[in-house]
Amino acid sequence: MQLAVNEPDDTPIYGYALLLLTSLVFVSSMYSLVVSKFMPYTGIAFLDAVKDDRYFCLLMPITCLSFTFAVFLNWLGMKFFRHN
């Protein structure tokens, strides 16, 4: 379906929002996984809790592996459905 010439298109706004959200998740994940372990204690309770965390810093890589496996199974199911 084509948009008319005079209709506004929100696709660039959604693209920039997705790019910003992805960048924010990447930066916060890298801080909690890598950078916070080398930083000194700051006195800020939240940042010190991230530094001392042992559960969530390991949960992220394991979740990525499970997510990759789930995406593969989804793709495989789609191929079986389409070629049946």
mmCIF file of the C-alpha atoms, coordinates in Angstrom:
data_MODEL
# 
_entry.id   MODEL 
# 
loop_
_atom_site.group_PDB 
_atom_site.id 
_atom_site.type_symbol 
_atom_site.label_atom_id 
_atom_site.label_alt_id 
_atom_site.label_comp_id 
_atom_site.label_asym_id 
_atom_site.label_entity_id 
_atom_site.label_seq_id 
_atom_site.pdbx_PDB_ins_code 
_atom_site.Cartn_x 
_atom_site.Cartn_y 
_atom_site.Cartn_z 
_atom_site.occupancy 
_atom_site.B_iso_or_equiv 
_atom_site.pdbx_formal_charge 
_atom_site.auth_seq_id 
_atom_site.auth_comp_id 
_atom_site.auth_asym_id 
_atom_site.auth_atom_id 
_atom_site.pdbx_PDB_model_num 
ATOM 1  C CA . MET A 1 1  ? 0.000  0.000   0.000  1.00 0.00 ? 1  MET A CA 1 
ATOM 2  C CA . GLN A 1 2  ? 1.457  3.322   -1.039 1.00 0.00 ? 2  GLN A CA 1 
ATOM 3  C CA . LEU A 1 3  ? 1.050  6.504   0.942  1.00 0.00 ? 3  LEU A CA 1 
ATOM 4  C CA . ALA A 1 4  ? -0.256 9.546   -0.786 1.00 0.00 ? 4  ALA A CA 1 
ATOM 5  C CA . VAL A 1 5  ? 2.248  12.303  -1.416 1.00 0.00 ? 5  VAL A CA 1 
ATOM 6  C CA . ASN A 1 6  ? 0.630  14.664  1.065  1.00 0.00 ? 6  ASN A CA 1 
ATOM 7  C CA . GLU A 1 7  ? 0.285  12.089  3.898  1.00 0.00 ? 7  GLU A CA 1 
ATOM 8  C CA . PRO A 1 8  ? 2.954  12.247  6.618  1.00 0.00 ? 8  PRO A CA 1 
ATOM 9  C CA . ASP A 1 9  ? 5.140  9.195   7.083  1.00 0.00 ? 9  ASP A CA 1 
ATOM 10 C CA . ASP A 1 10 ? 6.166  8.190   10.621 1.00 0.00 ? 10 ASP A CA 1 
ATOM 11 C CA . THR A 1 11 ? 8.703  5.577   9.555  1.00 0.00 ? 11 THR A CA 1 
ATOM 12 C CA . PRO A 1 12 ? 11.811 7.764   10.134 1.00 0.00 ? 12 PRO A CA 1 
ATOM 13 C CA . ILE A 1 13 ? 10.580 8.660   13.627 1.00 0.00 ? 13 ILE A CA 1 
ATOM 14 C CA . TYR A 1 14 ? 10.103 4.988   14.503 1.00 0.00 ? 14 TYR A CA 1 
ATOM 15 C CA . GLY A 1 15 ? 13.514 4.184   13.024 1.00 0.00 ? 15 GLY A CA 1 
ATOM 16 C CA . TYR A 1 16 ? 15.278 6.836   15.086 1.00 0.00 ? 16 TYR A CA 1 
ATOM 17 C CA . ALA A 1 17 ? 13.392 5.747   18.214 1.00 0.00 ? 17 ALA A CA 1 
ATOM 18 C CA . LEU A 1 18 ? 14.419 2.134   17.623 1.00 0.00 ? 18 LEU A CA 1 
ATOM 19 C CA . LEU A 1 19 ? 18.020 3.176   17.002 1.00 0.00 ? 19 LEU A CA 1 
ATOM 20 C CA . LEU A 1 20 ? 18.076 5.262   20.185 1.00 0.00 ? 20 LEU A CA 1 
ATOM 21 C CA . LEU A 1 21 ? 16.541 2.476   22.283 1.00 0.00 ? 21 LEU A CA 1 
ATOM 22 C CA . THR A 1 22 ? 18.951 -0.109  20.867 1.00 0.00 ? 22 THR A CA 1 
ATOM 23 C CA . SER A 1 23 ? 21.923 2.151   21.578 1.00 0.00 ? 23 SER A CA 1 
ATOM 24 C CA . LEU A 1 24 ? 20.711 2.757   25.130 1.00 0.00 ? 24 LEU A CA 1 
ATOM 25 C CA . VAL A 1 25 ? 20.309 -0.971  25.801 1.00 0.00 ? 25 VAL A CA 1 
ATOM 26 C CA . PHE A 1 26 ? 23.756 -1.697  24.323 1.00 0.00 ? 26 PHE A CA 1 
ATOM 27 C CA . VAL A 1 27 ? 25.518 0.991   26.364 1.00 0.00 ? 27 VAL A CA 1 
ATOM 28 C CA . SER A 1 28 ? 23.802 0.033   29.621 1.00 0.00 ? 28 SER A CA 1 
ATOM 29 C CA . SER A 1 29 ? 24.493 -3.667  29.019 1.00 0.00 ? 29 SER A CA 1 
ATOM 30 C CA . MET A 1 30 ? 28.167 -3.078  28.286 1.00 0.00 ? 30 MET A CA 1 
ATOM 31 C CA . TYR A 1 31 ? 28.458 -0.913  31.387 1.00 0.00 ? 31 TYR A CA 1 
ATOM 32 C CA . SER A 1 32 ? 26.890 -3.559  33.607 1.00 0.00 ? 32 SER A CA 1 
ATOM 33 C CA . LEU A 1 33 ? 28.801 -6.461  32.030 1.00 0.00 ? 33 LEU A CA 1 
ATOM 34 C CA . VAL A 1 34 ? 32.279 -4.992  31.563 1.00 0.00 ? 34 VAL A CA 1 
ATOM 35 C CA . VAL A 1 35 ? 32.897 -1.412  32.680 1.00 0.00 ? 35 VAL A CA 1 
ATOM 36 C CA . SER A 1 36 ? 31.321 -1.570  36.140 1.00 0.00 ? 36 SER A CA 1 
ATOM 37 C CA . LYS A 1 37 ? 33.641 -4.382  37.218 1.00 0.00 ? 37 LYS A CA 1 
ATOM 38 C CA . PHE A 1 38 ? 36.695 -2.130  36.747 1.00 0.00 ? 38 PHE A CA 1 
ATOM 39 C CA . MET A 1 39 ? 35.201 1.041   38.268 1.00 0.00 ? 39 MET A CA 1 
ATOM 40 C CA . PRO A 1 40 ? 35.817 2.015   41.911 1.00 0.00 ? 40 PRO A CA 1 
ATOM 41 C CA . TYR A 1 41 ? 32.921 2.245   44.341 1.00 0.00 ? 41 TYR A CA 1 
ATOM 42 C CA . THR A 1 42 ? 31.053 5.501   43.757 1.00 0.00 ? 42 THR A CA 1 
ATOM 43 C CA . GLY A 1 43 ? 28.853 5.811   46.839 1.00 0.00 ? 43 GLY A CA 1 
ATOM 44 C CA . ILE A 1 44 ? 25.737 5.766   44.642 1.00 0.00 ? 44 ILE A CA 1 
ATOM 45 C CA . ALA A 1 45 ? 23.680 2.770   45.748 1.00 0.00 ? 45 ALA A CA 1 
ATOM 46 C CA . PHE A 1 46 ? 22.431 1.785   42.285 1.00 0.00 ? 46 PHE A CA 1 
ATOM 47 C CA . LEU A 1 47 ? 25.863 1.892   40.615 1.00 0.00 ? 47 LEU A CA 1 
ATOM 48 C CA . ASP A 1 48 ? 27.469 0.001   43.495 1.00 0.00 ? 48 ASP A CA 1 
ATOM 49 C CA . ALA A 1 49 ? 24.736 -2.660  43.268 1.00 0.00 ? 49 ALA A CA 1 
ATOM 50 C CA . VAL A 1 50 ? 25.457 -3.049  39.545 1.00 0.00 ? 50 VAL A CA 1 
ATOM 51 C CA . LYS A 1 51 ? 29.164 -3.376  40.337 1.00 0.00 ? 51 LYS A CA 1 
ATOM 52 C CA . ASP A 1 52 ? 28.589 -6.096  42.956 1.00 0.00 ? 52 ASP A CA 1 
ATOM 53 C CA . ASP A 1 53 ? 26.066 -8.012  40.856 1.00 0.00 ? 53 ASP A CA 1 
ATOM 54 C CA . ARG A 1 54 ? 26.918 -11.582 39.908 1.00 0.00 ? 54 ARG A CA 1 
ATOM 55 C CA . TYR A 1 55 ? 23.526 -12.780 38.652 1.00 0.00 ? 55 TYR A CA 1 
ATOM 56 C CA . PHE A 1 56 ? 22.396 -10.359 35.962 1.00 0.00 ? 56 PHE A CA 1 
ATOM 57 C CA . CYS A 1 57 ? 25.854 -9.950  34.422 1.00 0.00 ? 57 CYS A CA 1 
ATOM 58 C CA . LEU A 1 58 ? 25.776 -13.682 33.644 1.00 0.00 ? 58 LEU A CA 1 
ATOM 59 C CA . LEU A 1 59 ? 22.092 -13.764 32.754 1.00 0.00 ? 59 LEU A CA 1 
ATOM 60 C CA . MET A 1 60 ? 22.527 -11.497 29.721 1.00 0.00 ? 60 MET A CA 1 
ATOM 61 C CA . PRO A 1 61 ? 24.910 -13.745 27.702 1.00 0.00 ? 61 PRO A CA 1 
ATOM 62 C CA . ILE A 1 62 ? 22.903 -16.860 28.576 1.00 0.00 ? 62 ILE A CA 1 
ATOM 63 C CA . THR A 1 63 ? 19.684 -15.152 27.495 1.00 0.00 ? 63 THR A CA 1 
ATOM 64 C CA . CYS A 1 64 ? 21.299 -14.174 24.187 1.00 0.00 ? 64 CYS A CA 1 
ATOM 65 C CA . LEU A 1 65 ? 22.190 -17.815 23.526 1.00 0.00 ? 65 LEU A CA 1 
ATOM 66 C CA . SER A 1 66 ? 18.652 -18.952 24.324 1.00 0.00 ? 66 SER A CA 1 
ATOM 67 C CA . PHE A 1 67 ? 17.230 -16.175 22.161 1.00 0.00 ? 67 PHE A CA 1 
ATOM 68 C CA . THR A 1 68 ? 19.422 -17.239 19.223 1.00 0.00 ? 68 THR A CA 1 
ATOM 69 C CA . PHE A 1 69 ? 18.213 -20.831 19.564 1.00 0.00 ? 69 PHE A CA 1 
ATOM 70 C CA . ALA A 1 70 ? 14.568 -19.680 19.726 1.00 0.00 ? 70 ALA A CA 1 
ATOM 71 C CA . VAL A 1 71 ? 15.003 -17.531 16.600 1.00 0.00 ? 71 VAL A CA 1 
ATOM 72 C CA . PHE A 1 72 ? 16.503 -20.501 14.757 1.00 0.00 ? 72 PHE A CA 1 
ATOM 73 C CA . LEU A 1 73 ? 13.583 -22.727 15.756 1.00 0.00 ? 73 LEU A CA 1 
ATOM 74 C CA . ASN A 1 74 ? 11.136 -20.033 14.656 1.00 0.00 ? 74 ASN A CA 1 
ATOM 75 C CA . TRP A 1 75 ? 12.870 -19.767 11.277 1.00 0.00 ? 75 TRP A CA 1 
ATOM 76 C CA . LEU A 1 76 ? 12.903 -23.564 10.902 1.00 0.00 ? 76 LEU A CA 1 
ATOM 77 C CA . GLY A 1 77 ? 9.185  -23.782 11.679 1.00 0.00 ? 77 GLY A CA 1 
ATOM 78 C CA . MET A 1 78 ? 8.467  -21.084 9.106  1.00 0.00 ? 78 MET A CA 1 
ATOM 79 C CA . LYS A 1 79 ? 10.444 -23.002 6.461  1.00 0.00 ? 79 LYS A CA 1 
ATOM 80 C CA . PHE A 1 80 ? 8.574  -26.229 7.242  1.00 0.00 ? 80 PHE A CA 1 
ATOM 81 C CA . PHE A 1 81 ? 5.241  -24.400 7.052  1.00 0.00 ? 81 PHE A CA 1 
ATOM 82 C CA . ARG A 1 82 ? 6.005  -22.646 3.755  1.00 0.00 ? 82 ARG A CA 1 
ATOM 83 C CA . HIS A 1 83 ? 7.445  -25.652 1.944  1.00 0.00 ? 83 HIS A CA 1 
ATOM 84 C CA . ASN A 1 84 ? 4.722  -28.118 2.941  1.00 0.00 ? 84 ASN A CA 1 
# 
